[in-house]
Amino acid sequence: MYQILPYTKLQAKKLNVIVKSSNKKGKKIDVFDKRGNYIVSIGAAGFLDYPNYKLYFGNHIANERRRLYKLRHSKDRKIKYSAGYYADKLLW
């Protein structure tokens, strides 16, 4: 089960959503609105994200991985309230 780090919790607070570790196979996080209604599952299990890169490899590597992620997902991360949007805002 994915452990949600403080970075993601802070980002969730900014977006006014609740995050919980996902029980869905292959996903890291489930996103809920403030009423507890499910929105989407995000993050591929088995892959690192910005807070984990930062934790394991430091700022330099984490920032480069973030830059590459944002390039790779330039289209889907800009569609508000989509899985890509939440993954970008919460994990990167």
KOLGU-4560 file (N, C-alpha, C; in nm, 3 decimals, padded with zeros to 5 digits):
<recs>
<n_xx: 00.084 n_yy: -00.117 n_zz: 00.000 ca_xx: 00.000 ca_yy: 00.000 ca_zz: 00.000 c_xx: 00.090 c_yy: 00.124 c_zz: 00.000 mol: A seq: 1 type: MET>
<n_xx: 00.054 n_yy: 00.221 n_zz: -00.081 ca_xx: 00.130 ca_yy: 00.345 ca_zz: -00.096 c_xx: 00.114 c_yy: 00.434 c_zz: 00.026 mol: A seq: 2 type: TYR>
<n_xx: 00.226 n_yy: 00.486 n_zz: 00.076 ca_xx: 00.223 ca_yy: 00.577 ca_zz: 00.189 c_xx: 00.221 c_yy: 00.721 c_zz: 00.135 mol: A seq: 3 type: GLN>
<n_xx: 00.118 n_yy: 00.794 n_zz: 00.168 ca_xx: 00.104 ca_yy: 00.931 ca_zz: 00.121 c_xx: 00.198 c_yy: 01.021 c_zz: 00.202 mol: A seq: 4 type: ILE>
<n_xx: 00.283 n_yy: 01.093 n_zz: 00.131 ca_xx: 00.382 ca_yy: 01.178 ca_zz: 00.196 c_xx: 00.327 c_yy: 01.319 c_zz: 00.220 mol: A seq: 5 type: LEU>
<n_xx: 00.392 n_yy: 01.394 n_zz: 00.309 ca_xx: 00.343 ca_yy: 01.529 ca_zz: 00.344 c_xx: 00.326 c_yy: 01.621 c_zz: 00.223 mol: A seq: 6 type: PRO>
<n_xx: 00.412 n_yy: 01.610 n_zz: 00.122 ca_xx: 00.399 ca_yy: 01.693 ca_zz: 00.002 c_xx: 00.261 c_yy: 01.676 c_zz: -00.061 mol: A seq: 7 type: TYR>
<n_xx: 00.219 n_yy: 01.552 n_zz: -00.078 ca_xx: 00.090 ca_yy: 01.522 ca_zz: -00.141 c_xx: -00.026 c_yy: 01.569 c_zz: -00.053 mol: A seq: 8 type: THR>
<n_xx: -00.013 n_yy: 01.553 n_zz: 00.077 ca_xx: -00.118 ca_yy: 01.600 ca_zz: 00.169 c_xx: -00.134 c_yy: 01.751 c_zz: 00.160 mol: A seq: 9 type: LYS>
<n_xx: -00.022 n_yy: 01.823 n_zz: 00.152 ca_xx: -00.027 ca_yy: 01.969 ca_zz: 00.140 c_xx: -00.092 c_yy: 02.011 c_zz: 00.008 mol: A seq: 10 type: LEU>
<n_xx: -00.055 n_yy: 01.942 n_zz: -00.100 ca_xx: -00.113 ca_yy: 01.974 ca_zz: -00.231 c_xx: -00.264 c_yy: 01.946 c_zz: -00.230 mol: A seq: 11 type: GLN>
<n_xx: -00.306 n_yy: 01.839 n_zz: -00.165 ca_xx: -00.448 ca_yy: 01.805 ca_zz: -00.157 c_xx: -00.525 c_yy: 01.913 c_zz: -00.082 mol: A seq: 12 type: ALA>
<n_xx: -00.465 n_yy: 01.963 n_zz: 00.023 ca_xx: -00.529 ca_yy: 02.070 ca_zz: 00.100 c_xx: -00.549 c_yy: 02.194 c_zz: 00.014 mol: A seq: 13 type: LYS>
<n_xx: -00.449 n_yy: 02.226 n_zz: -00.069 ca_xx: -00.458 ca_yy: 02.341 ca_zz: -00.159 c_xx: -00.569 c_yy: 02.324 c_zz: -00.261 mol: A seq: 14 type: LYS>
<n_xx: -00.590 n_yy: 02.199 n_zz: -00.305 ca_xx: -00.694 ca_yy: 02.169 ca_zz: -00.405 c_xx: -00.831 c_yy: 02.144 c_zz: -00.342 mol: A seq: 15 type: LEU>
<n_xx: -00.834 n_yy: 02.143 n_zz: -00.210 ca_xx: -00.958 ca_yy: 02.119 ca_zz: -00.137 c_xx: -01.016 c_yy: 01.979 c_zz: -00.164 mol: A seq: 16 type: ASN>
<n_xx: -00.927 n_yy: 01.880 n_zz: -00.165 ca_xx: -00.967 ca_yy: 01.740 ca_zz: -00.183 c_xx: -00.906 c_yy: 01.656 c_zz: -00.071 mol: A seq: 17 type: VAL>
<n_xx: -00.955 n_yy: 01.534 n_zz: -00.060 ca_xx: -00.905 ca_yy: 01.438 ca_zz: 00.038 c_xx: -00.836 c_yy: 01.326 c_zz: -00.039 mol: A seq: 18 type: ILE>
<n_xx: -00.720 n_yy: 01.282 n_zz: 00.010 ca_xx: -00.649 ca_yy: 01.172 ca_zz: -00.055 c_xx: -00.635 c_yy: 01.056 c_zz: 00.043 mol: A seq: 19 type: VAL>
<n_xx: -00.650 n_yy: 00.936 n_zz: -00.011 ca_xx: -00.633 ca_yy: 00.813 ca_zz: 00.067 c_xx: -00.558 c_yy: 00.713 c_zz: -00.020 mol: A seq: 20 type: LYS>
<n_xx: -00.485 n_yy: 00.624 n_zz: 00.045 ca_xx: -00.418 ca_yy: 00.518 ca_zz: -00.030 c_xx: -00.523 c_yy: 00.434 c_zz: -00.101 mol: A seq: 21 type: SER>
<n_xx: -00.495 n_yy: 00.402 n_zz: -00.226 ca_xx: -00.592 ca_yy: 00.330 ca_zz: -00.307 c_xx: -00.589 c_yy: 00.180 c_zz: -00.281 mol: A seq: 22 type: SER>
<n_xx: -00.705 n_yy: 00.120 n_zz: -00.287 ca_xx: -00.717 ca_yy: -00.026 ca_zz: -00.281 c_xx: -00.725 c_yy: -00.085 c_zz: -00.421 mol: A seq: 23 type: ASN>
<n_xx: -00.731 n_yy: 00.002 n_zz: -00.522 ca_xx: -00.741 ca_yy: -00.044 ca_zz: -00.660 c_xx: -00.606 c_yy: -00.096 c_zz: -00.707 mol: A seq: 24 type: LYS>
<n_xx: -00.609 n_yy: -00.208 n_zz: -00.773 ca_xx: -00.487 ca_yy: -00.268 ca_zz: -00.823 c_xx: -00.419 c_yy: -00.174 c_zz: -00.922 mol: A seq: 25 type: LYS>
<n_xx: -00.291 n_yy: -00.150 n_zz: -00.899 ca_xx: -00.213 ca_yy: -00.068 ca_zz: -00.991 c_xx: -00.221 c_yy: 00.081 c_zz: -00.968 mol: A seq: 26 type: GLY>
<n_xx: -00.291 n_yy: 00.126 n_zz: -00.864 ca_xx: -00.304 ca_yy: 00.269 ca_zz: -00.837 c_xx: -00.250 c_yy: 00.303 c_zz: -00.698 mol: A seq: 27 type: LYS>
<n_xx: -00.202 n_yy: 00.428 n_zz: -00.682 ca_xx: -00.145 ca_yy: 00.473 ca_zz: -00.555 c_xx: -00.248 c_yy: 00.541 c_zz: -00.465 mol: A seq: 28 type: LYS>
<n_xx: -00.324 n_yy: 00.634 n_zz: -00.524 ca_xx: -00.406 ca_yy: 00.724 ca_zz: -00.444 c_xx: -00.547 c_yy: 00.734 c_zz: -00.500 mol: A seq: 29 type: ILE>
<n_xx: -00.645 n_yy: 00.738 n_zz: -00.410 ca_xx: -00.783 ca_yy: 00.772 ca_zz: -00.447 c_xx: -00.808 c_yy: 00.915 c_zz: -00.402 mol: A seq: 30 type: ASP>
<n_xx: -00.872 n_yy: 00.992 n_zz: -00.489 ca_xx: -00.901 ca_yy: 01.133 ca_zz: -00.461 c_xx: -01.052 c_yy: 01.147 c_zz: -00.437 mol: A seq: 31 type: VAL>
<n_xx: -01.087 n_yy: 01.219 n_zz: -00.329 ca_xx: -01.226 ca_yy: 01.241 ca_zz: -00.292 c_xx: -01.249 c_yy: 01.391 c_zz: -00.274 mol: A seq: 32 type: PHE>
<n_xx: -01.373 n_yy: 01.435 n_zz: -00.298 ca_xx: -01.406 ca_yy: 01.574 ca_zz: -00.267 c_xx: -01.426 c_yy: 01.588 c_zz: -00.117 mol: A seq: 33 type: ASP>
<n_xx: -01.453 n_yy: 01.708 n_zz: -00.069 ca_xx: -01.466 ca_yy: 01.732 ca_zz: 00.075 c_xx: -01.584 c_yy: 01.658 c_zz: 00.138 mol: A seq: 34 type: LYS>
<n_xx: -01.682 n_yy: 01.622 n_zz: 00.058 ca_xx: -01.797 ca_yy: 01.546 ca_zz: 00.109 c_xx: -01.770 c_yy: 01.396 c_zz: 00.117 mol: A seq: 35 type: ARG>
<n_xx: -01.655 n_yy: 01.355 n_zz: 00.063 ca_xx: -01.620 ca_yy: 01.214 ca_zz: 00.065 c_xx: -01.660 c_yy: 01.140 c_zz: -00.062 mol: A seq: 36 type: GLY>
<n_xx: -01.705 n_yy: 01.212 n_zz: -00.163 ca_xx: -01.742 ca_yy: 01.150 ca_zz: -00.290 c_xx: -01.617 c_yy: 01.121 c_zz: -00.372 mol: A seq: 37 type: ASN>
<n_xx: -01.609 n_yy: 00.998 n_zz: -00.420 ca_xx: -01.494 ca_yy: 00.955 ca_zz: -00.501 c_xx: -01.486 c_yy: 01.036 c_zz: -00.629 mol: A seq: 38 type: TYR>
<n_xx: -01.364 n_yy: 01.080 n_zz: -00.663 ca_xx: -01.341 ca_yy: 01.152 ca_zz: -00.789 c_xx: -01.264 c_yy: 01.063 c_zz: -00.886 mol: A seq: 39 type: ILE>
<n_xx: -01.144 n_yy: 01.019 n_zz: -00.847 ca_xx: -01.059 ca_yy: 00.945 ca_zz: -00.940 c_xx: -00.946 c_yy: 00.875 c_zz: -00.863 mol: A seq: 40 type: VAL>
<n_xx: -00.889 n_yy: 00.772 n_zz: -00.924 ca_xx: -00.768 ca_yy: 00.707 ca_zz: -00.872 c_xx: -00.651 c_yy: 00.752 c_zz: -00.959 mol: A seq: 41 type: SER>
<n_xx: -00.539 n_yy: 00.782 n_zz: -00.893 ca_xx: -00.424 ca_yy: 00.833 ca_zz: -00.967 c_xx: -00.296 c_yy: 00.762 c_zz: -00.927 mol: A seq: 42 type: ILE>
<n_xx: -00.194 n_yy: 00.778 n_zz: -01.010 ca_xx: -00.061 ca_yy: 00.728 ca_zz: -00.981 c_xx: -00.046 c_yy: 00.580 c_zz: -01.006 mol: A seq: 43 type: GLY>
<n_xx: 00.044 n_yy: 00.547 n_zz: -01.094 ca_xx: 00.071 ca_yy: 00.406 ca_zz: -01.123 c_xx: 00.158 c_yy: 00.347 c_zz: -01.014 mol: A seq: 44 type: ALA>
<n_xx: 00.109 n_yy: 00.243 n_zz: -00.950 ca_xx: 00.188 ca_yy: 00.174 ca_zz: -00.848 c_xx: 00.313 c_yy: 00.117 c_zz: -00.914 mol: A seq: 45 type: ALA>
<n_xx: 00.422 n_yy: 00.120 n_zz: -00.844 ca_xx: 00.545 ca_yy: 00.067 ca_zz: -00.899 c_xx: 00.634 c_yy: 00.174 c_zz: -00.962 mol: A seq: 46 type: GLY>
<n_xx: 00.582 n_yy: 00.294 n_zz: -00.977 ca_xx: 00.660 ca_yy: 00.405 ca_zz: -01.031 c_xx: 00.676 c_yy: 00.511 c_zz: -00.923 mol: A seq: 47 type: PHE>
<n_xx: 00.790 n_yy: 00.576 n_zz: -00.922 ca_xx: 00.811 ca_yy: 00.683 ca_zz: -00.825 c_xx: 00.745 c_yy: 00.811 c_zz: -00.871 mol: A seq: 48 type: LEU>
<n_xx: 00.723 n_yy: 00.901 n_zz: -00.778 ca_xx: 00.666 ca_yy: 01.033 ca_zz: -00.807 c_xx: 00.760 c_yy: 01.136 c_zz: -00.745 mol: A seq: 49 type: ASP>
<n_xx: 00.727 n_yy: 01.264 n_zz: -00.760 ca_xx: 00.816 ca_yy: 01.370 ca_zz: -00.714 c_xx: 00.856 c_yy: 01.358 c_zz: -00.567 mol: A seq: 50 type: TYR>
<n_xx: 00.761 n_yy: 01.342 n_zz: -00.473 ca_xx: 00.803 ca_yy: 01.334 ca_zz: -00.332 c_xx: 00.894 c_yy: 01.214 c_zz: -00.304 mol: A seq: 51 type: PRO>
<n_xx: 00.872 n_yy: 01.103 n_zz: -00.373 ca_xx: 00.957 ca_yy: 00.986 ca_zz: -00.350 c_xx: 01.094 c_yy: 01.002 c_zz: -00.415 mol: A seq: 52 type: ASN>
<n_xx: 01.099 n_yy: 01.060 n_zz: -00.535 ca_xx: 01.230 ca_yy: 01.090 ca_zz: -00.595 c_xx: 01.310 c_yy: 01.181 c_zz: -00.504 mol: A seq: 53 type: TYR>
<n_xx: 01.243 n_yy: 01.280 n_zz: -00.448 ca_xx: 01.309 ca_yy: 01.375 ca_zz: -00.359 c_xx: 01.361 c_yy: 01.304 c_zz: -00.234 mol: A seq: 54 type: LYS>
<n_xx: 01.280 n_yy: 01.216 n_zz: -00.179 ca_xx: 01.317 ca_yy: 01.140 ca_zz: -00.060 c_xx: 01.437 c_yy: 01.049 c_zz: -00.085 mol: A seq: 55 type: LEU>
<n_xx: 01.434 n_yy: 00.975 n_zz: -00.197 ca_xx: 01.537 ca_yy: 00.875 ca_zz: -00.223 c_xx: 01.661 c_yy: 00.928 c_zz: -00.294 mol: A seq: 56 type: TYR>
<n_xx: 01.644 n_yy: 01.028 n_zz: -00.380 ca_xx: 01.756 ca_yy: 01.071 ca_zz: -00.465 c_xx: 01.794 c_yy: 01.218 c_zz: -00.450 mol: A seq: 57 type: PHE>
<n_xx: 01.717 n_yy: 01.297 n_zz: -00.379 ca_xx: 01.750 ca_yy: 01.437 ca_zz: -00.359 c_xx: 01.681 c_yy: 01.529 c_zz: -00.460 mol: A seq: 58 type: GLY>
<n_xx: 01.695 n_yy: 01.660 n_zz: -00.435 ca_xx: 01.627 ca_yy: 01.762 ca_zz: -00.515 c_xx: 01.666 c_yy: 01.763 c_zz: -00.662 mol: A seq: 59 type: ASN>
<n_xx: 01.794 n_yy: 01.748 n_zz: -00.691 ca_xx: 01.840 ca_yy: 01.758 ca_zz: -00.830 c_xx: 01.773 c_yy: 01.654 c_zz: -00.919 mol: A seq: 60 type: HIS>
<n_xx: 01.777 n_yy: 01.530 n_zz: -00.879 ca_xx: 01.715 ca_yy: 01.421 ca_zz: -00.956 c_xx: 01.563 c_yy: 01.440 c_zz: -00.960 mol: A seq: 61 type: ILE>
<n_xx: 01.504 n_yy: 01.472 n_zz: -00.845 ca_xx: 01.358 ca_yy: 01.490 ca_zz: -00.837 c_xx: 01.311 c_yy: 01.599 c_zz: -00.932 mol: A seq: 62 type: ALA>
<n_xx: 01.381 n_yy: 01.710 n_zz: -00.936 ca_xx: 01.342 ca_yy: 01.820 ca_zz: -01.024 c_xx: 01.355 c_yy: 01.783 c_zz: -01.171 mol: A seq: 63 type: ASN>
<n_xx: 01.457 n_yy: 01.706 n_zz: -01.204 ca_xx: 01.471 ca_yy: 01.661 ca_zz: -01.344 c_xx: 01.360 c_yy: 01.563 c_zz: -01.381 mol: A seq: 64 type: GLU>
<n_xx: 01.326 n_yy: 01.472 n_zz: -01.292 ca_xx: 01.216 ca_yy: 01.377 ca_zz: -01.318 c_xx: 01.083 c_yy: 01.450 c_zz: -01.330 mol: A seq: 65 type: ARG>
<n_xx: 01.064 n_yy: 01.554 n_zz: -01.249 ca_xx: 00.942 ca_yy: 01.635 ca_zz: -01.256 c_xx: 00.933 c_yy: 01.704 c_zz: -01.392 mol: A seq: 66 type: ARG>
<n_xx: 01.044 n_yy: 01.761 n_zz: -01.436 ca_xx: 01.048 ca_yy: 01.829 ca_zz: -01.566 c_xx: 01.010 c_yy: 01.732 c_zz: -01.678 mol: A seq: 67 type: ARG>
<n_xx: 01.067 n_yy: 01.613 n_zz: -01.674 ca_xx: 01.040 ca_yy: 01.512 ca_zz: -01.777 c_xx: 00.894 c_yy: 01.465 c_zz: -01.771 mol: A seq: 68 type: LEU>
<n_xx: 00.842 n_yy: 01.447 n_zz: -01.651 ca_xx: 00.701 ca_yy: 01.407 ca_zz: -01.636 c_xx: 00.610 c_yy: 01.512 c_zz: -01.699 mol: A seq: 69 type: TYR>
<n_xx: 00.635 n_yy: 01.638 n_zz: -01.668 ca_xx: 00.550 ca_yy: 01.745 ca_zz: -01.717 c_xx: 00.558 c_yy: 01.756 c_zz: -01.870 mol: A seq: 70 type: LYS>
<n_xx: 00.673 n_yy: 01.731 n_zz: -01.927 ca_xx: 00.685 ca_yy: 01.728 ca_zz: -02.074 c_xx: 00.606 c_yy: 01.612 c_zz: -02.133 mol: A seq: 71 type: LEU>
<n_xx: 00.620 n_yy: 01.496 n_zz: -02.073 ca_xx: 00.555 ca_yy: 01.374 ca_zz: -02.122 c_xx: 00.404 c_yy: 01.382 c_zz: -02.114 mol: A seq: 72 type: ARG>
<n_xx: 00.353 n_yy: 01.452 n_zz: -02.013 ca_xx: 00.209 ca_yy: 01.458 ca_zz: -01.990 c_xx: 00.153 c_yy: 01.597 c_zz: -02.014 mol: A seq: 73 type: HIS>
<n_xx: 00.211 n_yy: 01.669 n_zz: -02.107 ca_xx: 00.173 ca_yy: 01.809 ca_zz: -02.129 c_xx: 00.027 c_yy: 01.827 c_zz: -02.170 mol: A seq: 74 type: SER>
<n_xx: -00.033 n_yy: 01.728 n_zz: -02.235 ca_xx: -00.173 ca_yy: 01.743 ca_zz: -02.278 c_xx: -00.271 c_yy: 01.704 c_zz: -02.168 mol: A seq: 75 type: LYS>
<n_xx: -00.256 n_yy: 01.585 n_zz: -02.112 ca_xx: -00.357 ca_yy: 01.537 ca_zz: -02.017 c_xx: -00.353 c_yy: 01.606 c_zz: -01.881 mol: A seq: 76 type: ASP>
<n_xx: -00.242 n_yy: 01.662 n_zz: -01.842 ca_xx: -00.233 ca_yy: 01.726 ca_zz: -01.710 c_xx: -00.302 c_yy: 01.861 c_zz: -01.706 mol: A seq: 77 type: ARG>
<n_xx: -00.338 n_yy: 01.915 n_zz: -01.820 ca_xx: -00.402 ca_yy: 02.047 ca_zz: -01.826 c_xx: -00.554 c_yy: 02.040 c_zz: -01.833 mol: A seq: 78 type: LYS>
<n_xx: -00.611 n_yy: 01.919 n_zz: -01.841 ca_xx: -00.756 ca_yy: 01.902 ca_zz: -01.845 c_xx: -00.806 c_yy: 01.898 c_zz: -01.701 mol: A seq: 79 type: ILE>
<n_xx: -00.869 n_yy: 02.008 n_zz: -01.658 ca_xx: -00.911 ca_yy: 02.021 ca_zz: -01.518 c_xx: -00.997 c_yy: 01.903 c_zz: -01.473 mol: A seq: 80 type: LYS>
<n_xx: -00.967 n_yy: 01.857 n_zz: -01.353 ca_xx: -01.041 ca_yy: 01.753 ca_zz: -01.281 c_xx: -01.028 c_yy: 01.614 c_zz: -01.344 mol: A seq: 81 type: TYR>
<n_xx: -00.935 n_yy: 01.596 n_zz: -01.436 ca_xx: -00.909 ca_yy: 01.464 ca_zz: -01.493 c_xx: -00.806 c_yy: 01.393 c_zz: -01.405 mol: A seq: 82 type: SER>
<n_xx: -00.785 n_yy: 01.265 n_zz: -01.431 ca_xx: -00.684 ca_yy: 01.189 ca_zz: -01.356 c_xx: -00.546 c_yy: 01.252 c_zz: -01.376 mol: A seq: 83 type: ALA>
<n_xx: -00.517 n_yy: 01.292 n_zz: -01.499 ca_xx: -00.388 ca_yy: 01.355 ca_zz: -01.529 c_xx: -00.369 c_yy: 01.485 c_zz: -01.453 mol: A seq: 84 type: GLY>
<n_xx: -00.476 n_yy: 01.562 n_zz: -01.441 ca_xx: -00.472 ca_yy: 01.688 ca_zz: -01.368 c_xx: -00.438 c_yy: 01.663 c_zz: -01.221 mol: A seq: 85 type: TYR>
<n_xx: -00.509 n_yy: 01.570 n_zz: -01.159 ca_xx: -00.484 ca_yy: 01.541 ca_zz: -01.017 c_xx: -00.347 c_yy: 01.477 c_zz: -00.996 mol: A seq: 86 type: TYR>
<n_xx: -00.305 n_yy: 01.391 n_zz: -01.086 ca_xx: -00.172 ca_yy: 01.331 ca_zz: -01.074 c_xx: -00.065 c_yy: 01.440 c_zz: -01.080 mol: A seq: 87 type: ALA>
<n_xx: -00.080 n_yy: 01.533 n_zz: -01.172 ca_xx: 00.014 ca_yy: 01.643 ca_zz: -01.185 c_xx: 00.017 c_yy: 01.729 c_zz: -01.059 mol: A seq: 88 type: ASP>
<n_xx: -00.099 n_yy: 01.766 n_zz: -01.010 ca_xx: -00.109 ca_yy: 01.857 ca_zz: -00.896 c_xx: -00.070 c_yy: 01.791 c_zz: -00.763 mol: A seq: 89 type: LYS>
<n_xx: -00.103 n_yy: 01.663 n_zz: -00.748 ca_xx: -00.080 ca_yy: 01.595 ca_zz: -00.620 c_xx: 00.053 c_yy: 01.519 c_zz: -00.612 mol: A seq: 90 type: LEU>
<n_xx: 00.097 n_yy: 01.465 n_zz: -00.723 ca_xx: 00.217 ca_yy: 01.382 ca_zz: -00.719 c_xx: 00.341 c_yy: 01.447 c_zz: -00.782 mol: A seq: 91 type: LEU>
<n_xx: 00.321 n_yy: 01.553 n_zz: -00.857 ca_xx: 00.435 ca_yy: 01.616 ca_zz: -00.926 c_xx: 00.442 c_yy: 01.764 c_zz: -00.900 mol: A seq: 92 type: TRP>
</recs>
